[in-house]
Amino acid sequence: MKRILILLLTILSIGCTTETPKEYSLLKFAPQDAALILQIPDFESFQSELKNNQLLKSFKKPKFKKDFNAFVDYLEYIKPNSKSLLCFNELGKDSFQYTFITKTHPELIVLDSLQKASTKNIVYENVSIVETTLGNRVNYTFYADSIFVNSSSKLLIENCIRSYKKATIPASLKKVYATIDESKSATLLATPKQLSPLLAYLFPNADSKFVATLGEQLALDVSVLQDEISFTGIITANDSLSHALSSLKNTTPREHKIAKVIPPFFDTFTTITFDSYEKFQPETKNSLFDALEEISSFSFNGSTFTGLRFISSSNEASNQLQNNTKFSTVRNIQIYENEDPSLFQNHFSPFINTFDTSFYVILDEFIVFTNGEGLRNLAMLIGLYKDEQTLAYQKNYQETIGNLSDESSLLVFVNTEKFKKTIAESVQKSYKKEITSINVEDYPFAALQFTNEKGSNYAHVHGILKRNTAKPTENTVSQLLNVVLDNPVTSDPQFVKNHITKRKEIVVQDAQNILYLISTQGKVLWKKQLDGKILGKVSQIDLYKNGRLQLAFTTPQSFYVFDRKGNQVKPYPTKAKVAYTQAVAIFDYDKSKNYRFVFTEGNKVIMRDSKGKQVTGFTFSGSENDFINPPQHFRIITKDYITFQESNGKLHILSRTGKPRITVKENIQFSNNDIYIHNNLFTTSDRDGNLIQIDSKGQIEKTKLPVTENHSITMTSKTLVSFFENKLRIKDKTVELDFGSYSKPEIFLIRNKIYVTLTDKDAQKVYLYDSNAKMIPGFPAFGSSAIDLENFDKDSKLEFVTKGEANSIVVYKMN
C-alpha cells in the first residue's frame, strides 16, 4: 500500500445554527474543484477542542500552526453562530487559497479596534466586494442571501459571484453529504483527485499520486476529544474511472490476522482482505490463491515484508512453495529461497504491485516474503512468532484494534513513534524539527480502515488516533483529563448529570465569568457568558417534570436556568432587586418537582415558584440583620423545617409557610458553618469551638470540640468531621496534616461508604480518607481546589474532578 494513505491519516489527525444534512445553502458558495472542504458545525467549539487535545498540545514549536494561523488570520475575528465551511483550492502550482462561508449575523465580525485593518469596496458584476488589508495580508468578502463569503483570493470570490445562483451540487457529493453526522467536531469533504495536489504540497517528499485514484468522493466526520482524534465516514468509487476501491466492490471483508506475524516494533503495515481472490482479481486466474483471504505489506528494522494469509495451513500455495530450495533453518522453521523472481508479481494491484519474493517462510497459514537484506529480521520474526510475542499479543494493540471493526477490506496501521520520522522526512524542511518534537508516547498507534459494502460503489471509512489507556497499577490515582480553559478557573468544578446518557458532565466557571459545560471525555460542549461569579454550587432541577434536567444558580445580579444545550429557560434569567448575597436555595418539599426558589438579599428573603412568581403564602420576608448562609430545608418524619442563620446569632427554624416551628432559646455566635441534622438534632458550631445541638423544644446543648476559632465542620446523621489548623478529626480519630491553606472538608457517601476530602490549596494536594481516618491509596493527588467525587462511567472505580493549574481542571480515576 502506498505511503500516502498513512500520510493522509496523519494530516487528518494533526490538522484536524444547525441545518439538515440535505440542505446545500452553504455548499452552493463553495469554490469548484476544492481540494478540501471542512464543514464545522460550531466554530468556537472546534477551536476549543483543538486547543484541548493532548497530542496537539505536545507540539513544542508549532511553526505549522503559526504559519496556518497567519494564512487565515482574518478568521480569528469571525464568530459564526451556525455551520461554517472552510475550503482550500489550488490556484497555480504549490499555491493554495482559502474560502470561508457561513450565515451572517449582527456580531459575526469582531475586529479589535487596535488592529490596523483597512477596507475598500470593489464592484464586480454589480456586486460589492469588501477588500480588507490586515497586516501584510489581503482578503475579500461579499454577502448574498444572508451568506457571508470570505477568501484570501479575489479570483475565487469573483468565481463565486458568477456561479452561486446557478450552482449545482454534484450527485457524488450529495450522496456522501447525506451521510454526515453534524454532532461531530467537523466533517471533511474531499475529492481524492483534487486532494492529491494539496497532500503533495504538504508532503513534498512523498508520493501522493495513489490518493488521486483511491475513490471519487470522500466524507469524514471528525471527532476531536482530549485524548483522541477519530473520524468515520464513507468514500465512493466509480468503476469507469478505475478507482482502487472498485477492485473490492464484489468482495466481502474478512478479519485481519496478519498481526500474528508482525513484530511489536513494526513501522507500518497495510493489509487487504477478501472472501474470494477471484472476485478481487477476476481477470487473473491462479489456483494458488483459492484459499487466500489476506495480503499485507509491513516493515520493521529497515526491512520490508509481504505476507499472505490463507484460510488454513493446508493450501495449494504452501504445498507448492515447500518444494523450493531450503536456505536455512531457524527454530525448526525453514527459510526458503525462491527460484522464480516473477512469482506473484502484479497479482494484488492496485494496492500492492511488485514486491521482493527472494526469500520466504511458511508459518502455519501465513507465508512471509522479503529480500536478502531482510533475512536477519526474518529470523527474528520467526522467533517472535514461535514465542507468541508478536503484535497480536500486545495489550496496546488489542486496545487499539478493539476500537475498529472486526472485519474490513483495507487496514493501514501505524507505529506513531517510528512513523513520525517518515513524516518528518516528507514535510517541508521548515517543519521537520516540529514534527520530530511531537510527544506520541501515549499514542502508540494510528489506524485507518476501509470496509467495503459488497456489491456497492462505496466503503465505510474509520480512522483513530487514541491515547493508550492500558490498565494502571492497582491502588493508584491516574489522570484521565486535563482541560485548559480560556481564563483562570474561579469556581470549584463539579459533576452534573446528563439526563440523556445518564452519565456525568462537568460545570466550571472562569475569571471572565464564563460558564463551561464539559464532557467527561474533555470536550467543551458549550460556554456561556454570565454577569457575575456564581454563588455557591450549581443545582439541577426538572422544571417540566419530564426527566430533562436544567442547571440553576445565582450570581449577585441574576438567577439563571440553562437547559442541557446551553439555552436559557424562560422566564429566566431574572434580576435581583438589589443584589443576591447568598446562593439560591431550592426546595422540593414532597419530591414532586414543585420547586420553591428562596433568594436572599442581605436581610431580605423572597420565595418564588417554578414559574418565577412570588409565593404569597410564605410569610417570612427577612429580619433586621443579614443572613450568613443560604437557607436550608430539612424533612424530619412528616414535618418540614426551614432554617435561617442571622449574623447576630439568631437561628430561625420555620415551617413551610415561614412561621416559627421551633423557637431557639438563645442566640448562637455562629462559626459560619451550616446547619446539619446530626443524631436527630439541629447541629452547628459556635466561634468558641463548641458543638451546638438544638432539640425540638429549642433547648441548646453545648459540647466542646477539639477546635477553637476559624474551624470547619461537616457531618452526616452519624459521622462528624472537624478541621482546625492542621488537624482533621473524623469521628474520634485525628490526622495531622502539614500546615497550609485548606478547603473546607467535605463528606461523600457513595455505595454506603463514607469518603472525607479536603485540599491544601497552597501545596496543591488533594487528600481523601475513609470513615476510619485512613488515607485512600494513591493520595494525596495533585489539585488546587475542593473536589467533586463520583462514579461517572460503567466500571466500579470512582472519579473526581478538581482545579489543576490556574486555568485548567483535572479529572482523575481511582484504581
C-alpha positions in Angstrom: 0.0 0.0 0.0 1.3 3.4 -0.8 2.7 5.5 2.0 0.5 8.4 1.2 -2.5 6.6 2.7 -0.7 6.8 6.0 0.2 10.4 5.4 -3.5 11.2 4.7 -4.4 9.7 8.1 -1.7 11.8 9.8 -2.6 15.1 8.3 -6.3 14.5 9.3 -5.2 13.6 12.8 -2.8 16.6 13.3 -4.8 19.1 11.3 -7.8 18.5 12.5 -27.5 27.2 13.9 -27.8 23.6 12.6 -29.0 22.8 9.1 -30.4 19.5 8.0 -27.9 17.3 6.2 -29.7 17.6 2.9 -29.6 21.4 2.8 -27.0 22.8 0.5 -27.2 26.5 1.0 -23.6 26.9 2.0 -22.2 24.3 -0.4 -23.6 26.4 -3.3 -21.0 29.0 -2.5 -18.1 26.6 -2.2 -15.5 27.0 -4.9 -15.4 24.4 -7.6 -12.7 21.8 -7.6 -11.9 22.5 -3.9 -9.1 20.3 -2.7 -10.7 20.1 0.7 -13.9 21.4 2.4 -14.1 21.4 6.2 -17.6 21.7 7.5 -17.7 23.0 11.1 -21.0 23.0 13.0 -19.6 25.1 15.9 -16.5 27.1 15.0 -15.8 28.2 18.6 -16.2 24.7 20.0 -14.0 23.3 17.3 -11.2 25.7 18.2 -11.6 24.8 21.8 -11.4 21.1 21.1 -8.2 21.5 19.1 -6.7 23.6 21.9 -7.5 20.9 24.5 -6.3 17.9 22.5 -3.4 16.4 24.4 -1.5 15.4 21.3 -1.7 18.8 19.7 -0.6 20.4 22.9 2.6 18.4 22.8 3.9 20.4 19.9 7.0 22.2 21.2 7.4 24.7 18.4 4.2 24.9 16.4 5.6 26.5 13.3 3.0 24.8 11.2 0.2 26.2 13.4 1.8 29.7 13.3 2.0 29.6 9.5 -1.5 28.4 9.1 -2.9 31.0 11.5 -1.1 33.7 9.6 -2.6 32.4 6.4 -6.2 32.5 7.8 -5.5 35.4 10.2 -8.8 37.2 9.4 -10.8 34.2 10.6 -9.6 35.0 14.1 -12.1 37.8 14.1 -15.0 35.8 12.7 -17.6 34.5 15.3 -20.1 32.3 13.5 -23.2 31.1 15.4 -24.1 28.4 12.9 -22.5 25.9 10.5 -19.4 27.1 8.5 -17.4 25.8 5.6 -13.6 26.3 5.3 -12.4 25.4 1.7 -9.0 25.1 0.2 -8.3 25.5 -3.6 -5.1 25.2 -5.6 -4.5 28.3 -7.7 -1.4 27.7 -9.6 1.3 25.2 -8.7 2.0 25.0 -5.0 -0.3 27.9 -4.3 -3.4 27.3 -2.2 -6.1 29.8 -1.1 -8.9 29.5 1.4 -12.6 30.4 1.3 -14.7 30.7 4.4 -18.5 30.5 4.2 -21.2 30.9 6.9 -24.5 32.5 7.6 -24.2 36.2 8.6 -25.5 37.7 11.8 -25.0 41.1 13.5 -22.0 40.1 15.6 -20.2 37.9 13.0 -17.1 40.1 12.7 -15.5 41.2 15.9 -12.5 43.2 14.7 -10.4 44.7 17.6 -10.2 48.4 17.3 -6.5 48.2 17.9 -6.0 46.1 14.8 -4.7 48.1 11.9 -7.2 47.0 9.3 -8.1 49.0 6.2 -11.0 48.3 3.9 -12.2 49.4 0.5 -15.1 48.4 -1.8 -14.7 46.9 -5.2 -17.7 46.3 -7.5 -17.7 43.2 -9.6 -20.8 42.4 -11.8 -22.9 44.8 -9.7 -21.9 43.1 -6.5 -19.9 44.8 -3.8 -16.7 43.1 -2.6 -15.0 44.3 0.6 -11.2 44.2 0.3 -9.7 44.1 3.8 -6.0 44.6 4.5 -4.8 43.2 7.8 -1.1 43.4 8.4 0.5 42.3 5.2 -2.4 40.1 4.1 -5.4 40.9 1.9 -8.7 39.1 1.9 -12.0 39.6 0.1 -15.6 39.4 1.3 -19.1 39.5 -0.2 -22.6 38.9 1.1 -25.5 37.2 -0.7 -28.7 35.6 0.5 -27.7 36.1 4.2 -24.5 34.2 3.5 -21.0 35.6 4.3 -18.2 34.5 1.9 -14.6 35.4 2.7 -11.5 34.4 0.8 -7.8 35.0 0.5 -8.3 35.1 -3.3 -10.1 37.7 -5.2 -10.4 35.3 -8.1 -12.3 32.8 -6.0 -14.7 35.5 -4.8 -15.3 36.6 -8.4 -15.9 33.0 -9.5 -18.3 32.5 -6.6 -20.3 35.7 -7.6 -20.7 34.4 -11.1 -21.7 30.8 -10.2 -23.5 30.6 -6.9 -27.0 31.4 -8.3 -26.8 28.6 -10.8 -24.6 26.3 -8.8 -25.5 22.6 -8.8 -24.2 20.1 -6.3 -22.6 17.1 -7.9 -24.5 13.9 -7.4 -21.4 12.2 -5.9 -21.1 15.0 -3.3 -24.9 14.8 -2.4 -24.5 11.1 -1.9 -21.8 11.4 0.8 -23.2 14.6 2.2 -26.5 12.9 3.2 -24.5 10.6 5.5 -22.7 13.1 7.6 -23.1 13.5 11.4 -23.3 17.1 12.3 -22.9 16.4 16.0 -19.2 15.7 15.4 -16.5 18.3 15.7 -16.2 18.8 11.9 -16.8 17.0 8.6 -14.1 16.7 5.9 -15.4 16.7 2.3 -12.9 16.0 -0.5 -12.5 14.6 -3.9 -9.3 12.5 -3.8 -8.3 13.7 -7.3 -8.3 17.3 -6.0 -6.9 16.4 -2.6 -3.8 14.8 -4.1 -2.1 18.2 -5.0 -2.7 19.5 -1.5 -1.1 16.5 0.0 1.8 16.9 -2.4 2.2 20.5 -1.2 2.1 19.4 2.5 4.3 16.4 1.9 6.6 17.3 -1.0 8.9 14.4 -0.4 6.2 11.7 -0.5 4.3 10.1 -3.4 0.7 11.4 -3.4 -0.4 10.0 -6.8 -2.1 7.0 -5.4 -4.6 9.1 -3.4 -6.0 10.6 -6.6 -7.0 7.1 -7.8 -8.4 5.8 -4.5 -12.0 6.9 -5.0 -14.4 9.5 -6.3 -15.8 11.4 -3.2 -14.9 11.3 0.5 -16.8 12.5 3.6 -15.3 12.0 7.0 -17.0 13.1 10.3 -14.1 14.2 12.5 -14.2 14.0 16.3 -11.6 15.8 18.4 -11.5 14.8 22.0 -8.9 15.5 24.6 -7.2 12.1 24.2 -8.4 11.1 20.8 -8.8 12.2 17.2 -11.0 10.0 15.1 -13.1 10.1 12.0 -15.8 8.0 10.4 -17.5 8.3 7.0 -17.7 6.9 3.5 -15.8 7.1 0.2 -17.4 6.4 -3.1 -15.8 4.8 -6.1 -16.6 4.8 -9.9 -15.9 1.7 -12.0 -15.5 3.7 -15.2 -12.7 5.7 -13.6 -10.8 2.6 -12.4 -10.7 3.7 -8.7 -8.7 1.5 -6.5 -11.6 0.7 -4.2 -13.6 -0.6 -7.2 -11.5 -3.7 -7.1 -13.1 -4.6 -3.7 -16.6 -3.9 -4.9 -17.7 -7.6 -5.1 -15.8 -8.9 -2.2 -16.8 -9.5 1.5 -14.4 -8.2 4.2 -12.7 -10.6 6.5 -11.0 -10.3 9.8 -7.4 -9.1 9.8 -5.0 -11.6 11.4 -1.6 -10.5 10.0 -0.6 -9.0 13.3 0.1 -12.6 14.4 3.4 -12.4 12.4 4.2 -8.7 12.7 6.7 -7.7 15.5 5.5 -5.2 18.1 8.3 -2.8 17.0 7.0 -2.6 13.4 6.9 0.7 11.5 3.7 0.4 9.5 1.6 -2.3 7.9 -1.1 -2.3 5.2 -3.4 -5.2 4.8 -6.3 -6.2 2.4 -8.9 -8.9 3.0 -11.5 -10.5 0.8 -13.6 -13.7 0.7 -12.5 -14.7 -2.8 -9.4 -13.8 -4.7 -11.3 -14.4 -8.0 -13.7 -11.7 -7.1 -10.8 -9.3 -6.2 -8.9 -10.0 -9.4 -11.4 -11.6 -11.8 -9.0 -11.2 -14.8 -6.2 -13.2 -13.0 -6.5 -16.9 -12.9 -4.3 -18.5 -10.3 -5.4 -21.6 -8.4 -2.7 -21.0 -5.8 -4.9 -18.2 -4.3 -8.2 -20.2 -4.0 -7.8 -20.2 -0.2 -6.2 -16.7 0.1 -8.0 -14.2 2.4 -5.4 -11.6 3.3 -2.4 -9.9 1.8 -0.2 -7.4 3.7 2.8 -5.3 3.4 4.8 -4.3 6.6 8.2 -3.1 7.7 10.4 -3.1 10.7 14.1 -2.6 11.4 14.6 -1.1 7.9 13.3 -4.2 6.1 10.1 -4.6 4.1 7.9 -7.8 4.1 4.9 -9.1 2.3 2.6 -11.5 4.0 -0.1 -13.8 2.6 -2.7 -15.5 4.9 -4.8 -18.4 3.8 -7.9 -20.0 5.3 -5.8 -22.8 6.8 -2.2 -24.1 6.8 -3.2 -26.7 4.3 -3.3 -24.8 1.0 -2.0 -25.3 -2.5 0.4 -22.3 -2.4 2.1 -23.6 0.7 2.3 -27.1 -0.6 4.0 -25.9 -3.8 6.4 -23.5 -2.2 7.7 -26.1 0.2 9.4 -27.7 -2.9 11.8 -24.8 -3.4 15.3 -24.7 -2.1 15.8 -24.6 1.7 18.1 -21.7 2.5 18.4 -22.0 6.3 16.6 -23.2 9.4 15.5 -21.0 12.4 14.0 -22.8 15.4 13.0 -25.7 13.3 11.3 -23.4 10.7 12.6 -23.5 7.2 13.5 -20.3 5.3 13.2 -20.9 1.6 14.9 -19.3 -1.4 12.6 -18.5 -4.2 13.7 -19.7 -7.7 11.1 -17.7 -9.6 11.6 -13.9 -9.4 8.3 -13.3 -11.2 6.3 -15.2 -8.5 3.1 -13.4 -7.6 4.1 -10.2 -9.2 1.2 -7.8 -10.2 -1.3 -10.2 -8.6 -2.5 -7.8 -5.9 -2.8 -4.4 -7.7 -3.7 -1.7 -7.3 -2.8 -1.9 -3.6 0.4 -4.0 -3.7 2.1 -4.4 -7.1 5.6 -5.7 -7.2 7.4 -6.9 -4.1 10.6 -8.9 -3.5 10.0 -12.6 -3.2 13.6 -13.7 -2.9 13.2 -15.4 0.4 10.1 -16.6 2.3 9.0 -18.5 5.4 5.8 -20.6 5.9 4.3 -20.1 9.4 1.1 -22.2 9.6 -1.4 -20.3 7.4 1.0 -17.4 6.7 3.7 -17.0 4.0 6.0 -14.1 4.6 8.4 -12.8 1.8 11.4 -10.5 2.0 14.6 -9.7 0.2 18.2 -10.7 1.0 18.7 -7.7 3.3 15.7 -8.7 5.3 16.9 -12.2 6.2 18.2 -11.4 9.6 14.9 -9.7 10.5 13.0 -12.6 9.1 14.8 -14.9 11.5 13.8 -12.5 14.3 10.2 -12.6 13.1 10.2 -16.4 13.3 11.4 -16.4 17.0 8.7 -13.8 18.0 6.0 -15.9 16.2 7.1 -19.1 18.0 7.1 -17.4 21.4 3.7 -15.6 20.8 5.4 -12.2 21.3 4.2 -10.6 18.1 2.0 -7.6 17.7 -1.3 -9.5 18.1 -0.5 -10.4 21.7 0.3 -6.9 22.8 -2.3 -5.2 25.1 -1.8 -1.8 23.5 -2.5 -3.3 20.0 -5.5 -5.2 21.3 -6.9 -2.0 22.8 -6.5 0.0 19.6 -7.9 -2.8 17.4 -10.8 -3.0 19.7 -11.9 0.5 18.6 -12.1 -0.7 15.0 -14.5 -3.0 13.1 -13.6 -6.7 13.4 -13.7 -7.1 9.6 -12.6 -4.6 7.0 -11.4 -4.6 3.4 -8.3 -2.4 3.9 -6.5 -1.5 7.1 -3.5 0.8 7.5 -1.8 0.6 10.9 1.0 3.0 12.0 3.5 2.8 14.9 3.4 6.6 15.6 6.8 6.9 17.3 8.6 5.2 14.3 6.5 6.7 11.6 6.8 10.3 12.7 10.3 10.1 11.4 8.9 9.3 8.0 6.5 12.1 8.3 9.3 14.5 9.3 11.2 13.5 6.1 8.2 14.0 4.0 7.1 17.5 5.0 8.7 20.8 4.1 12.1 21.2 5.7 11.0 24.1 7.9 8.5 21.7 9.7 10.8 18.8 10.1 12.0 19.7 13.6 8.5 20.4 14.7 7.2 17.0 13.7 10.2 15.3 15.3 9.4 17.0 18.6 5.8 15.6 18.9 5.4 13.5 22.0 3.4 10.4 20.9 4.4 8.2 23.9 0.8 7.8 25.0 -0.4 7.3 21.4 1.4 4.2 20.2 -0.8 3.5 17.1 -2.9 5.2 14.5 -5.2 3.3 12.3 -7.2 3.9 9.0 -9.8 1.4 8.0 -11.9 0.9 4.8 -14.8 -1.5 4.9 -16.4 -2.3 1.6 -20.1 -2.7 1.2 -20.4 -5.7 -1.0 -22.0 -5.0 -4.4 -21.9 -1.3 -3.9 -19.6 1.6 -5.0 -18.7 2.8 -1.6 -16.8 1.8 1.5 -17.1 2.9 5.1 -14.0 4.7 6.5 -12.8 4.8 10.1 -9.7 6.3 11.4 -8.4 6.7 15.0 -5.5 8.1 17.0 -6.2 7.5 20.6 -4.3 7.7 23.9 -3.3 4.3 25.3 -5.3 3.5 28.4 -3.6 0.3 29.4 -4.8 -0.8 32.9 -2.8 1.1 35.5 -1.4 -0.4 38.7 -3.9 -1.1 41.5 -4.3 1.4 44.3 -3.1 4.3 42.3 -4.7 7.5 41.0 -4.4 8.1 37.3 -5.2 11.3 35.4 -7.9 11.0 32.8 -8.3 14.6 31.6 -6.6 18.0 31.8 -8.9 20.6 30.2 -7.5 24.1 29.6 -10.0 26.9 29.9 -9.7 30.3 28.2 -9.1 32.1 31.6 -8.1 31.2 35.2 -10.6 28.9 37.0 -12.6 30.6 39.8 -15.2 28.1 40.8 -14.8 24.5 42.2 -15.5 22.2 39.2 -18.4 19.9 39.9 -20.2 17.0 38.2 -23.7 17.3 36.8 -25.9 14.6 35.3 -26.6 14.2 31.6 -30.2 13.1 31.6 -29.8 11.6 28.1 -26.8 9.4 28.7 -27.3 9.1 32.5 -23.6 9.8 32.8 -21.8 12.9 34.2 -20.6 16.1 32.8 -18.6 19.0 34.4 -19.6 22.6 35.0 -17.0 25.2 35.9 -16.6 29.0 35.7 -13.6 31.1 34.8 -12.3 34.5 35.8 -14.2 36.2 33.0 -17.5 34.8 34.4 -17.8 32.3 31.5 -19.6 29.1 32.4 -18.4 25.9 30.7 -20.2 22.5 30.3 -17.5 19.9 29.6 -18.0 16.2 28.8 -16.1 13.6 30.7 -14.1 13.0 27.5 -12.7 16.5 27.8 -14.9 18.1 25.1 -16.2 21.6 25.8 -19.9 21.3 25.0 -20.7 25.0 25.4 -19.7 28.2 27.0 -21.9 31.0 28.3 -21.1 34.5 29.4 -22.6 35.3 32.9 -22.9 38.7 34.6 -21.0 37.7 37.7 -19.5 34.9 39.8 -21.8 32.0 40.7 -22.8 32.0 44.3 -22.4 28.5 45.9 -22.9 25.5 43.7 -24.9 24.8 40.5 -28.1 22.8 41.2 -30.0 20.6 38.8 -33.8 20.8 38.5 -36.5 19.3 36.3 -38.8 22.3 35.7 -41.1 20.5 33.2 -41.3 17.2 35.2 -40.2 15.2 32.1 -36.9 13.9 33.2 -34.9 16.6 31.4 -32.6 18.4 33.8 -31.7 22.1 33.9 -28.8 23.9 35.6 -29.9 26.6 38.1 -27.8 29.1 40.1 -27.5 32.7 41.1 -24.9 35.4 40.6 -25.1 38.6 42.7 -27.2 40.1 39.9 -29.2 37.3 38.4 -30.9 33.9 38.7 -30.1 31.7 35.7 -31.7 28.5 34.4 -30.0 26.8 31.4 -31.1 23.6 29.7 -28.5 21.0 28.7 -27.8 22.6 25.4 -27.0 25.9 27.0 -30.2 27.6 26.1 -31.8 29.9 28.7 -35.1 28.7 30.0 -37.9 31.2 30.1 -38.7 33.3 32.1 -35.1 33.3 33.3 -32.7 34.9 33.9 -34.4 37.1 36.5 -32.7 40.0 38.1 -32.1 40.8 41.8 -33.8 44.0 43.2 -30.6 44.9 44.9 -28.0 42.1 44.9 -28.2 38.4 45.9 -25.9 37.8 48.9 -26.3 34.0 49.1 -26.7 31.2 46.7 -30.3 30.4 45.8 -31.9 27.7 48.0 -34.0 25.3 46.0 -36.7 23.3 47.9 -38.6 20.3 46.6 -40.8 19.5 49.7 -42.5 16.4 48.6 -40.2 15.3 45.8 -42.9 16.4 43.4 -40.8 18.9 41.4 -43.0 21.8 42.6 -39.9 23.8 43.3 -39.5 26.7 45.6 -36.7 29.1 44.9 -35.6 31.1 48.0 -33.5 34.2 47.4 -31.5 36.2 50.0 -30.6 39.9 49.5 -28.8 40.9 52.7 -31.5 40.7 55.3 -34.4 40.3 52.8 -35.9 37.0 51.7 -38.3 36.2 48.9 -39.6 32.8 47.8 -40.7 32.1 44.2 -42.3 29.2 42.5 -41.0 27.3 39.4 -42.6 29.9 37.1 -40.9 32.7 38.8 -43.9 34.1 40.7 -43.7 35.1 44.3 -45.2 32.6 46.8 -47.5 34.7 48.8 -48.2 32.0 51.4 -44.6 32.2 52.6 -44.8 34.9 55.3 -41.1 35.2 56.3 -39.7 38.1 54.4 -36.5 38.8 56.3 -35.1 40.2 59.5 -33.1 43.2 60.9 -29.7 41.5 60.2 -28.1 39.9 57.2 -28.1 36.2 56.8 -24.7 34.4 56.8 -25.6 31.2 54.9 -28.2 30.2 52.4 -31.5 29.0 53.9 -31.8 25.2 54.3 -34.7 22.7 54.2 -34.9 19.6 56.3 -37.6 16.9 56.3 -37.9 15.1 59.6 -40.5 12.3 59.6 -43.5 14.2 58.2 -42.6 17.8 59.1 -40.6 20.4 57.1 -38.2 22.7 58.7 -36.5 25.8 57.0 -33.5 27.4 58.8 -32.1 30.9 58.5 -28.9 32.0 60.3 -28.7 35.7 61.2 -25.4 37.5 61.6 -26.3 38.5 65.2 -26.7 34.8 66.2 -30.4 34.3 65.9 -31.4 31.0 64.4 -34.9 30.8 62.7 -36.4 27.3 62.4 -39.6 27.8 60.3 -42.4 25.8 58.8 -43.2 25.7 55.0 -45.3 28.9 55.4 -42.5 30.8 57.0 -43.9 30.8 60.5 -41.8 29.8 63.5 -41.8 26.0 64.1 -39.1 25.9 66.8 -38.1 28.9 68.9 -34.4 28.7 69.8 -33.9 29.7 73.5 -30.8 31.8 73.0 -28.6 33.3 70.3 -25.6 31.4 68.9 -22.3 33.1 68.0 -22.2 31.2 64.7 -18.8 30.0 63.3 -20.1 30.4 59.7 -20.7 26.7 59.4 -24.0 25.4 58.1 -26.8 23.8 60.0 -27.0 19.9 59.9 -29.2 17.2 61.2 -26.8 15.0 63.4 -28.1 12.4 65.8 -31.7 13.7 65.1 -30.8 17.2 66.4 -30.2 20.5 64.6 -26.4 20.9 64.8 -23.8 23.5 64.1 -20.9 25.1 66.0 -20.0 28.4 67.6 -16.9 30.6 67.4 -15.5 29.1 70.6 -15.4 25.6 69.1 -18.5 24.2 70.8 -20.8 21.8 69.0 -24.2 23.3 69.2 -27.2 21.0 69.2 -30.9 22.0 69.3 -33.8 19.8 70.1 -37.4 20.1 69.1 -38.2 22.4 72.0 -35.5 24.9 71.2 -33.2 23.8 74.0 -29.4 24.1 73.3 -26.8 21.6 74.3 -23.1 22.5 74.0 -20.2 20.1 73.6 -16.6 21.2 73.4 -14.8 20.2 70.2 -11.0 19.9 69.9 -11.0 23.2 67.9 -11.1 27.0 68.6 -11.9 29.8 66.2 -11.7 29.6 62.4 -12.6 25.9 62.3 -14.7 23.9 59.9 -17.2 21.2 60.5 -19.3 18.9 58.3 -21.4 15.9 59.2 -23.9 13.3 58.2 -26.6 11.9 60.5 -23.9 9.8 62.3 -20.5 11.0 61.2 -18.9 14.2 62.5 -15.9 15.7 60.8 -14.0 18.8 62.0 -10.9 20.6 60.9 -8.7 23.1 62.7 -5.3 24.5 61.8 -3.7 21.2 60.6 -5.8 18.6 62.4 -8.5 16.7 60.6 -10.8 14.8 63.0 -13.1 12.1 61.6 -15.4 10.7 64.4 -13.0 10.1 67.3 -9.8 9.8 65.2 -7.4 12.7 64.4 -5.0 13.1 61.5 -2.3 15.7 61.5 -1.5 17.3 58.1 1.1 19.8 57.0 0.1 23.4 57.8 -1.4 25.1 54.7 -4.5 26.8 53.3 -7.1 24.1 53.2 -10.6 23.9 51.6 -13.4 23.0 53.9 -13.7 19.3 54.5 -16.5 17.5 52.7 -18.2 14.2 53.1 -19.2 12.0 50.2 -21.4 8.9 50.7 -21.0 6.6 47.8 -22.2 3.0 47.8 -22.7 3.1 51.6 -19.1 4.1 52.1 -18.0 7.5 53.5 -15.2 9.5 52.0 -13.8 12.6 53.6 -11.8 15.0 51.5 -10.1 18.4 51.7 -7.5 20.2 49.6 -4.3 22.1 50.6 -4.6 24.9 48.0 -1.1 26.2 48.6 0.7 22.8 48.3 -1.8 21.7 45.6 -2.6 18.4 47.3 -5.9 16.6 47.4 -6.5 14.4 50.4 -9.1 11.6 50.7 -9.8 9.5 53.8 -12.3 6.8 54.7 -14.6 6.9 57.8 -11.8 5.5 59.9 -9.4 8.4 59.1 -7.2 6.1 56.9 -6.0 7.8 53.7 -7.2 6.2 50.5 -4.3 4.6 48.5 -2.9 6.8 45.8 -3.4 10.1 47.8 -2.5 12.9 48.1 -3.1 13.7 44.5 -2.4 16.9 42.6 -5.1 19.5 42.7 -5.8 23.1 44.0 -9.5 23.2 44.8 -12.2 21.2 46.6 -13.1 18.1 44.6 -16.3 16.5 43.4 -16.3 12.7 43.7 -18.5 10.4 41.5 -18.6 7.3 39.5 -19.3 8.6 36.0 -18.6 5.5 33.9 -19.6 1.9 33.7 -16.8 0.4 35.8 -16.7 0.3 39.6 -13.8 2.8 40.0 -14.5 6.3 41.3 -13.5 9.5 39.5 -13.0 13.0 40.9 -12.6 16.5 39.4 -10.6 19.4 40.8 -8.8 22.5 39.7 -5.3 21.9 38.4 -3.1 24.7 37.3 -4.5 28.3 37.2 -6.6 27.8 34.0 -7.2 24.1 34.0 -9.4 21.4 35.5 -8.2 17.8 36.1 -10.2 14.6 36.2 -8.7 11.5 37.9 -9.7 7.9 38.2 -9.1 5.9 41.5 -7.8 2.5 40.6 
